[in-house]
Amino acid sequence: MKSSVIKALQNLSDKEGETFVKVFEHGSMSVEIYRPVNIDPQTPHMQDELYVIISGSGDFYLNGGVSSFQQGDVLFVPAFAEHRFVNFTNDFATWVIFYGPEGGEGKF
């Protein structure tokens, strides 16, 4: 399986009003591209996830803490954690990789 940022963003732009689109999946793993506009409305997810920042920068809220992020960073979020991107630039886009069993692979 293969995708590119250009192809994934084109697929997303074809889905007017959507902030994410699934690119592919295998077993418990799925890959999406995510590009919120102005506000990140996320709620906790049932699986562990990784974000690989494609473009942009901003701050990332995770369970009460905030850290900055920029292009090229990788962020881990355990299942059920409260999280969202805040104060992000207009060019922000990220890969989202969900994996593992519901409930996550362990406590962190």
C-alpha positions as CSV (number, residue, x, y, z in Angstrom):
1,M,0.0,0.0,0.0
2,K,1.2,3.5,-0.8
3,S,-0.1,7.0,-0.7
4,S,1.4,10.4,-1.1
5,V,0.6,13.7,0.7
6,I,-0.5,15.2,-2.6
7,K,-2.8,12.4,-3.4
8,A,-4.2,12.2,0.2
9,L,-4.9,16.0,0.3
10,Q,-6.6,15.8,-3.1
11,N,-8.9,13.0,-1.8
12,L,-9.6,15.2,1.2
13,S,-10.4,18.3,-0.9
14,D,-12.8,16.1,-3.0
15,K,-14.8,15.5,0.2
16,E,-16.1,19.0,0.8
17,G,-16.5,19.9,4.4
18,E,-14.6,16.9,5.8
19,T,-11.5,17.3,7.9
20,F,-10.1,13.8,7.4
21,V,-10.1,10.9,5.0
22,K,-8.9,7.3,5.4
23,V,-6.0,6.5,3.1
24,F,-5.7,2.8,3.7
25,E,-6.0,0.1,6.4
26,H,-4.7,-3.3,7.3
27,G,-5.8,-5.3,10.3
28,S,-6.1,-3.0,13.3
29,M,-4.0,-0.3,11.6
30,S,-5.5,2.6,9.6
31,V,-3.9,5.7,8.1
32,E,-5.8,8.9,7.6
33,I,-4.9,12.4,6.6
34,Y,-6.3,15.1,8.9
35,R,-6.6,18.8,8.2
36,P,-8.9,20.7,10.5
37,V,-9.8,24.3,9.8
38,N,-9.5,26.9,12.6
39,I,-10.7,24.5,15.4
40,D,-9.8,20.9,16.1
41,P,-13.0,19.2,17.3
42,Q,-11.5,15.9,18.2
43,T,-12.7,13.7,21.0
44,P,-10.8,10.7,22.6
45,H,-10.3,7.7,20.4
46,M,-10.5,4.0,21.3
47,Q,-7.1,3.0,19.8
48,D,-3.6,4.3,20.3
49,E,-2.5,6.7,17.6
50,L,0.4,8.5,16.1
51,Y,0.5,11.9,14.4
52,V,3.2,12.6,11.8
53,I,3.1,16.3,11.1
54,I,3.1,17.0,7.4
55,S,3.0,20.8,7.5
56,G,2.4,23.7,9.8
57,S,3.0,24.3,13.4
58,G,1.1,25.1,16.6
59,D,0.4,23.6,20.1
60,F,-0.8,20.2,21.0
61,Y,-3.0,19.6,24.1
62,L,-2.7,16.2,25.7
63,N,-4.4,15.3,29.0
64,G,-3.9,18.8,30.5
65,G,-0.4,19.5,29.1
66,V,0.5,21.6,26.1
67,S,3.6,21.2,23.9
68,S,4.5,22.9,20.6
69,F,4.8,21.0,17.3
70,Q,6.1,21.6,13.9
71,Q,6.6,19.9,10.5
72,G,8.3,16.6,10.9
73,D,7.3,15.9,14.5
74,V,5.8,12.7,15.6
75,L,3.2,12.7,18.5
76,F,1.9,9.7,20.4
77,V,-1.6,9.6,21.9
78,P,-2.7,6.7,24.0
79,A,-6.3,5.4,23.7
80,F,-9.0,7.4,25.5
81,A,-6.6,10.4,26.1
82,E,-8.1,13.9,25.7
83,H,-6.2,15.7,23.0
84,R,-6.4,18.3,20.3
85,F,-4.4,20.7,18.2
86,V,-4.6,24.3,19.1
87,N,-3.2,27.6,17.8
88,F,-2.2,25.9,14.6
89,T,-1.2,27.6,11.3
90,N,-3.5,27.6,8.3
91,D,-1.2,25.1,6.4
92,F,-1.5,22.5,9.2
93,A,-1.9,18.9,8.0
94,T,-1.0,15.6,9.6
95,W,-1.0,11.9,9.0
96,V,-2.9,10.0,11.6
97,I,-2.1,6.3,12.3
98,F,-4.4,4.3,14.5
99,Y,-3.3,0.9,15.6
100,G,-3.7,-1.9,18.1
101,P,-6.7,-3.2,20.1
102,E,-9.5,-1.0,21.4
103,G,-8.3,0.4,24.7
104,G,-4.7,0.6,23.6
105,E,-1.6,-1.5,24.1
106,G,-0.9,-0.4,27.7
107,K,-0.8,2.4,30.2
108,F,1.7,5.2,29.8
